[in-house]
Amino acid sequence: RQMQKQYGENKLRLMKTKRNKHKKAGALNQGFEATRSSQPDFIFGMDADTIVEERMVEEALKQFNREPNTAGICSAYRTLPLKSDATRWERYLWRLQNIEFGLANAWRVENHRSARVLPGVSVMFRGKALRDIYKFNAGIVWATDSLVEDYRLTLELKDMGWDTKSSLRMISWSDVPLKLSGKGGLFDQRQRWYSGTVDELRRRGIKENSRYELFTIGLLGLNFMMRL
């Protein structure tokens, strides 16, 4: 609201989701529906617990201009610094996730030509690509029947021939869970991510843009059996 006063209501529109039964996916779809008539060239999305680097949008636009077939670009993301009063257990969980984020960014360096997923942490989309998905899915962009709507959207964009990319010049910081159990805890979050991903892979079956991940899950199972 403070920014709206600064820039004016004609430049900054503040929305509240209404009658939303589908949580984040529902809110995203309502936001997209509100902007669809103006057909924006680009749409930027971020999570509520994310802080983005100042030139995030400019860096994304540069890459989009170089890559006309790119539908979405996700940022590299890091963990927000710990507060000085964090407990030893909180520091331990924070370090584990810091390592995980570092591995994810290393994967992005090695696979910069094709992002596995465009995570909702912070991502910019080409408006035309989302409108293609909207038409294909009869009025829905982010799936409301999926635990990982960002992963399904990424796969659908690839299926339609669009490229999905990542950028190390786009940087964001994410607040991470500092408790293991309970609502919003680390276990709850990871269970949603991984079970949602497996659900999507089961739903799709063996298709071009997801068969590699089926292979890696099978390899993991085989490795686990060998360990036993």
Secondary structure, 3 states (H helix, E strand, C coil): CHHHHHHCCCCCCCCCCCCCCCHHHHHHHHHHHHHHCCCCCEEEEECCCEEECCCHHHHHHHHHHHCCCEEEEEEEEEECCCCCCCCHHHHHHHHHHHHHHHHHHHHHHHCCCCCCCCCCCEEEEEHHHHHHHHHHCCCCCCCCCCCCHHHHHHHHHHHCCCEEEEEEEEEEEECCCCCCCCCCCHHHHHHHHHHHHHHHHHHHCCCCCCHHHHHHHHHHHHHHHHHC
